[in-house]
Amino acid sequence: MKRFLLALIVLFSLGLCVVCVLQWQREALLRERIVDLVKQLEAENKLRFVAEQKVHEYGQEIERLEGLRAEIESKLLDATEDLRDRTVDQTARGYSIAVIMNEALRASSDLEAYQQLAGKGTDALKKRNSEVNAQNEAIEKANAAIKQLASERDEAITKLNARIQEFNELAEKYNKLSKK
């Protein structure tokens, strides 16, 4: 019986050893799993932090781009209004130039008539020559005004094209950022 009890105790001891070994292995696996989960949590926290930073940066960039867009739109509206005003002014000046040209044509026909009468009196010819000279000066002034208007128009169109190109580039950047 002693032998039986001794064998039973040894058997129970071995059973307990096996249980302890199994629990030790299970605990080791659980500890490894906990360490892996902690590492995953840290990695996810880092990724979340980076993502939050990017969201913040993108938000600031979007605000900056919207400010630039608003500024460019206001400049574009100003340039469009300025161009419209200049076009109206140029049209009005064109009408004035047409009137002056009509007067010049009438004056040239009158000059021909006076030249025919030149044999009859030099005083009338001198008077008409001074009138023609005055008309020529008016034509020269009109030509200078036309050239100035053309250069102003070209400058305004160049500025408008540059602003439109800037606006298009900004819109492309904005669209690229908004797609992300």
C-alpha positions as CSV (number, residue, x, y, z in Angstrom):
1,M,0.0,0.0,0.0
2,K,2.9,2.3,0.7
3,R,4.2,1.6,-2.6
4,F,0.8,2.3,-4.2
5,L,0.6,5.6,-2.3
6,L,4.1,6.5,-3.3
7,A,3.4,5.7,-6.9
8,L,0.2,7.7,-6.7
9,I,2.0,10.7,-5.2
10,V,4.7,10.5,-7.9
11,L,1.9,10.2,-10.5
12,F,0.1,13.3,-9.0
13,S,3.5,15.1,-8.8
14,L,4.2,14.3,-12.4
15,G,0.6,15.4,-13.4
16,L,1.1,18.7,-11.5
17,C,4.4,19.2,-13.3
18,V,2.7,18.6,-16.6
19,V,0.0,21.1,-15.6
20,C,2.6,23.6,-14.5
21,V,4.5,23.2,-17.8
22,L,1.3,23.6,-19.8
23,Q,0.3,26.7,-17.9
24,W,3.9,28.1,-18.2
25,Q,3.7,27.6,-22.0
26,R,0.3,29.1,-22.2
27,E,1.4,32.1,-20.1
28,A,4.4,32.5,-22.4
29,L,2.2,32.5,-25.5
30,L,-0.2,35.0,-23.8
31,R,2.8,37.3,-22.9
32,E,4.0,37.2,-26.5
33,R,0.5,38.0,-27.7
34,I,0.3,40.9,-25.3
35,V,3.7,42.2,-26.4
36,D,2.6,41.9,-30.1
37,L,-0.7,43.7,-29.3
38,V,1.2,46.5,-27.5
39,K,3.5,46.9,-30.5
40,Q,0.5,47.0,-32.9
41,L,-1.1,49.6,-30.7
42,E,2.0,51.7,-30.6
43,A,2.3,51.5,-34.4
44,E,-1.4,52.4,-34.9
45,N,-1.0,55.3,-32.5
46,K,2.0,56.5,-34.5
47,L,0.1,56.2,-37.7
48,R,-2.9,58.0,-36.2
49,F,-0.7,60.8,-35.0
50,V,0.9,61.1,-38.5
51,A,-2.5,61.0,-40.1
52,E,-3.8,63.7,-37.8
53,Q,-0.8,65.9,-38.6
54,K,-1.4,65.5,-42.3
55,V,-5.1,66.3,-41.8
56,H,-4.0,69.5,-40.0
57,E,-1.5,70.4,-42.6
58,Y,-3.9,69.7,-45.5
59,G,-6.5,71.8,-43.7
60,Q,-4.1,74.7,-43.4
61,E,-3.1,74.3,-47.1
62,I,-6.7,74.2,-48.2
63,E,-7.4,77.4,-46.2
64,R,-4.3,79.1,-47.8
65,L,-5.4,78.0,-51.2
66,E,-8.9,79.2,-50.7
67,G,-7.5,82.6,-49.6
68,L,-5.3,82.7,-52.7
69,R,-8.2,81.7,-54.8
70,A,-10.4,84.4,-53.4
71,E,-7.6,86.9,-53.9
72,I,-7.0,85.8,-57.5
73,E,-10.8,85.9,-58.2
74,S,-11.0,89.4,-56.9
75,K,-8.0,90.4,-59.0
76,L,-9.6,88.7,-62.0
77,L,-12.8,90.6,-61.4
78,D,-10.9,93.9,-61.1
79,A,-8.9,93.2,-64.3
80,T,-12.1,92.2,-66.1
81,E,-13.8,95.4,-65.0
82,D,-10.8,97.4,-66.0
83,L,-10.6,95.8,-69.4
84,R,-14.3,96.4,-69.9
85,D,-13.8,100.1,-68.9
86,R,-10.9,100.4,-71.3
87,T,-12.9,98.7,-74.1
88,V,-15.7,101.2,-73.6
89,D,-13.2,104.0,-73.6
90,Q,-11.5,102.7,-76.7
91,T,-14.8,102.4,-78.4
92,A,-15.6,106.0,-77.5
93,R,-12.2,107.1,-78.7
94,G,-12.6,105.1,-81.9
95,Y,-15.8,107.0,-82.6
96,S,-13.9,110.3,-81.9
97,I,-11.2,109.2,-84.3
98,A,-13.8,108.3,-86.9
99,V,-15.2,111.9,-86.6
100,I,-11.8,113.4,-86.9
101,M,-11.0,111.2,-89.9
102,N,-14.2,112.3,-91.6
103,E,-13.3,115.9,-90.9
104,A,-9.8,115.2,-92.4
105,L,-11.3,113.7,-95.5
106,R,-13.6,116.7,-95.9
107,A,-10.7,119.0,-95.3
108,S,-8.7,117.2,-98.0
109,S,-11.5,117.6,-100.5
110,D,-11.8,121.3,-99.5
111,L,-8.0,121.6,-99.9
112,E,-8.3,120.3,-103.5
113,A,-11.0,122.8,-104.2
114,Y,-8.9,125.6,-102.7
115,Q,-5.9,124.5,-104.7
116,Q,-7.9,124.9,-107.8
117,L,-8.7,128.4,-106.6
118,A,-5.1,129.0,-105.7
119,G,-4.5,131.0,-108.8
120,K,-7.3,133.4,-107.7
121,G,-5.9,134.3,-104.3
122,T,-3.0,133.3,-102.1
123,D,-4.5,134.7,-98.9
124,A,-7.3,132.1,-99.0
125,L,-4.7,129.4,-99.7
126,K,-2.6,130.4,-96.7
127,K,-5.7,130.4,-94.5
128,R,-6.7,127.0,-95.8
129,N,-3.1,125.7,-95.3
130,S,-3.2,126.8,-91.7
131,E,-6.5,125.0,-91.3
132,V,-5.1,121.9,-93.0
133,N,-2.0,122.1,-90.7
134,A,-4.3,122.2,-87.7
135,Q,-6.2,119.2,-89.0
136,N,-3.0,117.3,-89.6
137,E,-1.9,118.0,-86.0
138,A,-5.3,116.7,-84.9
139,I,-4.8,113.6,-86.9
140,E,-1.3,113.1,-85.5
141,K,-2.8,113.5,-82.0
142,A,-5.5,110.9,-82.8
143,N,-2.8,108.5,-84.1
144,A,-0.8,108.9,-80.9
145,A,-4.0,108.3,-78.9
146,I,-4.7,105.2,-81.0
147,K,-1.2,103.8,-80.4
148,Q,-1.4,104.6,-76.7
149,L,-4.8,102.8,-76.5
150,A,-3.4,99.8,-78.3
151,S,-0.5,99.5,-76.0
152,E,-2.7,99.9,-72.9
153,R,-5.1,97.3,-74.3
154,D,-2.1,94.9,-75.0
155,E,-0.7,95.5,-71.5
156,A,-4.1,94.8,-69.9
157,I,-4.6,91.6,-71.9
158,T,-1.1,90.4,-71.0
159,K,-1.8,91.0,-67.3
160,L,-5.2,89.3,-67.6
161,N,-3.6,86.3,-69.3
162,A,-1.0,86.0,-66.6
163,R,-3.6,86.2,-63.9
164,I,-5.7,83.6,-65.6
165,Q,-2.7,81.3,-65.9
166,E,-1.9,81.8,-62.2
167,F,-5.5,81.0,-61.4
168,N,-5.5,77.8,-63.5
169,E,-2.3,76.6,-61.9
170,L,-3.8,77.3,-58.5
171,A,-6.9,75.5,-59.4
172,E,-4.9,72.5,-60.6
173,K,-3.0,72.4,-57.3
174,Y,-6.2,72.7,-55.4
175,N,-7.8,69.9,-57.4
176,K,-4.8,67.6,-56.8
177,L,-4.9,68.3,-53.1
178,S,-8.7,67.8,-52.9
179,K,-8.4,64.4,-54.7
180,K,-6.0,63.2,-52.0
